[in-house]
């Protein structure tokens, strides 16, 4: 389900009508707040009552990123701005090098 908001579906128990749906972390709250509607749709499709348990895997946090300093205050940026009489419009992070 590449690119989908739903990453996977699995049944909790073959004897029950419950299913776990793995969703992206960004849509978990919306999924939980609309759970009764999702269960009604799943039940209608299955032809019997379905209970849904949405979950999302939490991302692994290795270490907190250092807060970025104001890029306008960096000495090289200041020099370039003064030299070219320019102003800084935006900054894009550097893409990580492929290994």
SETI-444748 format. One record per residue: x, z, y of N, C-alpha, C in turn; residue number from 1. Coordinates in nm, 3 decimals. Atoms other than C-alpha are relative to their C-alpha. Layout:
BEGIN
       nc1       nc3       nc2      cac1      cac3      cac2       cc1       cc3       cc2     i
         X         Z         Y         X         Z         Y         X         Z         Y   NUM
...
This chain:
BEGIN
       nc1       nc3       nc2      cac1      cac3      cac2       cc1       cc3       cc2     i
     0.082     0.000    -0.119     0.000     0.000     0.000     0.087     0.000     0.125     1
    -0.093     0.008    -0.111     0.279    -0.093     0.239    -0.073    -0.027     0.131     2
     0.062     0.018    -0.129     0.173    -0.062     0.603    -0.137     0.062     0.013     3
     0.132    -0.060     0.002    -0.142     0.125     0.509     0.006     0.143     0.052     4
     0.007    -0.139    -0.041    -0.256     0.457     0.651    -0.014     0.091    -0.121     5
     0.015    -0.075     0.124    -0.328     0.568     0.294     0.116    -0.038    -0.089     6
    -0.120     0.028     0.076    -0.009     0.598     0.093    -0.021     0.009    -0.151     7
     0.023    -0.010     0.143    -0.161     0.678    -0.246    -0.123     0.081    -0.033     8
     0.117    -0.071     0.047    -0.459     0.803    -0.442     0.027     0.044    -0.143     9
    -0.013    -0.047     0.137    -0.450     1.019    -0.754    -0.112     0.096    -0.031    10
     0.105    -0.092     0.041    -0.708     1.210    -0.951     0.063     0.133    -0.033    11
    -0.051    -0.133     0.029    -0.658     1.584    -0.971    -0.015     0.031    -0.148    12
     0.030    -0.032     0.139    -0.813     1.607    -1.315    -0.096    -0.106    -0.051    13
     0.085     0.107     0.055    -0.969     1.340    -1.537    -0.142     0.049    -0.026    14
     0.134    -0.054     0.030    -1.264     1.573    -1.610    -0.080     0.028     0.127    15
     0.070    -0.030    -0.125    -1.350     1.622    -1.242    -0.017    -0.127     0.082    16
     0.020     0.113    -0.091    -1.457     1.395    -0.963     0.077     0.022     0.130    17
    -0.083    -0.027    -0.118    -1.184     1.511    -0.724     0.117    -0.097     0.003    18
    -0.115     0.090    -0.017    -0.912     1.287    -0.585     0.085     0.049     0.115    19
    -0.092    -0.030    -0.110    -0.604     1.349    -0.375     0.038    -0.132     0.064    20
    -0.038     0.120    -0.073    -0.534     1.093    -0.106     0.116     0.036     0.091    21
    -0.117    -0.024    -0.086    -0.186     1.087     0.048    -0.010    -0.096     0.118    22
     0.009     0.078    -0.124    -0.207     0.970     0.408     0.124     0.026     0.084    23
    -0.113    -0.025    -0.090     0.047     0.940     0.684    -0.029     0.125     0.083    24
     0.013    -0.124    -0.075     0.108     1.256     0.884    -0.080    -0.021     0.128    25
     0.069     0.029    -0.126    -0.030     1.087     1.198    -0.152    -0.002    -0.016    26
     0.146     0.011     0.018    -0.379     1.040     1.047    -0.060     0.115    -0.079    27
     0.049    -0.111     0.082    -0.407     1.363     0.846    -0.112     0.077     0.069    28
     0.103    -0.076    -0.072    -0.605     1.550     1.113    -0.130    -0.079     0.011    29
     0.120     0.084    -0.008    -0.844     1.259     1.161    -0.069    -0.010    -0.135    30
     0.056     0.008     0.135    -0.891     1.231     0.786    -0.075     0.129    -0.034    31
     0.065    -0.129     0.029    -0.971     1.601     0.756    -0.128     0.018     0.083    32
     0.118    -0.018    -0.084    -1.216     1.591     1.047    -0.114    -0.094    -0.039    33
     0.102     0.095     0.045    -1.403     1.295     0.891    -0.017     0.004    -0.151    34
    -0.002    -0.011     0.145    -1.384     1.423     0.534    -0.136    -0.027    -0.063    35
     0.132     0.020     0.061    -1.759     1.426     0.469    -0.037    -0.148    -0.003    36
     0.028     0.144    -0.002    -1.788     1.059     0.572     0.083    -0.074    -0.104    37
    -0.089     0.064     0.098    -1.491     0.960     0.355    -0.051     0.028    -0.141    38
     0.054    -0.036     0.132    -1.635     1.149     0.057    -0.129    -0.077    -0.029    39
     0.125     0.074     0.019    -1.976     0.982     0.111     0.028    -0.146    -0.036    40
    -0.036     0.139     0.030    -1.816     0.636     0.112     0.059    -0.013    -0.140    41
    -0.060     0.004     0.134    -1.606     0.709    -0.198    -0.105     0.023    -0.107    42
     0.108    -0.027     0.096    -1.912     0.851    -0.377    -0.090    -0.121    -0.017    43
     0.085     0.118     0.005    -2.117     0.545    -0.288     0.066    -0.111    -0.083    44
    -0.073     0.103     0.074    -1.849     0.311    -0.426     0.009     0.036    -0.148    45
    -0.018    -0.043     0.139    -1.793     0.518    -0.744    -0.131     0.015    -0.075    46
     0.128    -0.018     0.064    -2.160     0.572    -0.811    -0.027     0.144    -0.043    47
     0.019    -0.143     0.025    -2.118     0.949    -0.842     0.078     0.079     0.104    48
    -0.062    -0.082    -0.105    -2.006     1.239    -0.625     0.151     0.008    -0.017    49
    -0.147    -0.008    -0.003    -1.638     1.233    -0.529     0.039     0.101     0.107    50
    -0.058    -0.095    -0.096    -1.452     1.519    -0.360     0.142    -0.049     0.031    51
    -0.129     0.051    -0.046    -1.146     1.418    -0.156     0.086     0.115     0.053    52
    -0.097    -0.096    -0.053    -0.836     1.626    -0.086     0.111    -0.078     0.069    53
    -0.106     0.074    -0.069    -0.625     1.458     0.186     0.124     0.087     0.018    54
    -0.125    -0.072    -0.026    -0.260     1.556     0.221     0.104    -0.098     0.052    55
    -0.112     0.080    -0.050     0.057     1.432     0.387     0.128     0.074    -0.033    56
    -0.130    -0.061     0.024     0.415     1.493     0.292     0.066     0.025     0.134    57
    -0.063    -0.030    -0.128     0.592     1.669     0.573     0.141    -0.059     0.001    58
    -0.134     0.058    -0.008     0.907     1.497     0.694     0.107     0.107    -0.013    59
    -0.112    -0.092     0.015     1.236     1.659     0.605     0.079     0.002     0.129    60
    -0.075    -0.015    -0.125     1.407     1.793     0.915     0.136     0.056    -0.036    61
    -0.134    -0.046     0.034     1.782     1.819     0.875     0.058     0.089     0.110    62
    -0.045    -0.082    -0.112     1.882     1.942     1.218    -0.065    -0.053     0.127    63
     0.066     0.040    -0.124     1.730     1.938     1.561     0.094    -0.085     0.084    64
    -0.079     0.086    -0.088     1.848     1.664     1.791     0.026     0.073     0.131    65
    -0.036    -0.061    -0.128     2.028     1.777     2.101    -0.083    -0.064     0.110    66
     0.077     0.060    -0.109     1.820     1.731     2.415     0.088    -0.098     0.078    67
    -0.077     0.102    -0.072     1.925     1.418     2.598     0.010     0.036     0.148    68
    -0.023    -0.024    -0.142     2.076     1.457     2.940    -0.058    -0.118     0.077    69
     0.049     0.108    -0.085     1.945     1.251     3.227     0.109    -0.107     0.005    70
    -0.099     0.107     0.011     2.120     0.918     3.170     0.050    -0.045     0.137    71
    -0.043     0.038    -0.135     2.132     0.855     3.546     0.118     0.084     0.048    72
    -0.108    -0.089    -0.041     2.380     1.143     3.572     0.130    -0.027    -0.075    73
    -0.121     0.030     0.075     2.631     0.997     3.324     0.099    -0.071     0.093    74
    -0.097     0.058    -0.094     2.954     0.907     3.512     0.012    -0.152    -0.009    75
    -0.011     0.145     0.012     2.977     0.553     3.372    -0.125    -0.070     0.052    76
     0.125     0.058    -0.049     2.612     0.483     3.448    -0.004     0.009     0.152    77
    -0.003    -0.016    -0.146     2.650     0.623     3.800     0.093    -0.104     0.065    78
    -0.096     0.097    -0.055     2.956     0.403     3.859    -0.057    -0.141    -0.003    79
     0.058     0.134     0.012     2.779     0.090     3.732    -0.114    -0.018     0.100    80
     0.111     0.009    -0.095     2.472     0.165     3.945     0.051    -0.018     0.142    81
    -0.057     0.013    -0.134     2.687     0.209     4.255     0.067    -0.135     0.019    82
    -0.073     0.126    -0.008     2.903    -0.097     4.181    -0.095    -0.119     0.017    83
     0.093     0.112    -0.004     2.607    -0.330     4.125    -0.120     0.024     0.091    84
     0.113    -0.037    -0.085     2.375    -0.152     4.370    -0.131    -0.019    -0.078    85
     0.112     0.018     0.094     2.129    -0.125     4.082    -0.072     0.132    -0.023    86
     0.070    -0.120     0.044     1.875     0.115     3.949    -0.031    -0.017    -0.148    87
     0.025     0.000     0.144     1.809     0.207     3.589    -0.150    -0.002    -0.024    88
     0.142     0.013     0.028     1.471     0.094     3.460    -0.038     0.065    -0.132    89
     0.032    -0.060     0.130     1.481     0.196     3.094     0.125     0.012    -0.084    90
    -0.111    -0.022     0.093     1.705     0.314     2.815    -0.057    -0.010    -0.140    91
     0.042     0.012     0.139     1.673     0.215     2.451     0.110     0.058    -0.088    92
    -0.102    -0.058     0.088     1.844     0.411     2.175     0.071    -0.109    -0.080    93
    -0.082     0.093     0.077     2.121     0.236     1.988    -0.050    -0.002    -0.144    94
     0.040     0.012     0.139     2.025     0.104     1.643     0.112     0.052    -0.087    95
    -0.106    -0.052     0.087     2.211     0.284     1.364     0.068    -0.116    -0.074    96
    -0.078     0.104     0.071     2.485     0.080     1.199    -0.042    -0.002    -0.147    97
     0.034     0.012     0.141     2.401    -0.055     0.856     0.120     0.040    -0.083    98
    -0.111    -0.046     0.086     2.604     0.097     0.576     0.023    -0.096    -0.113    99
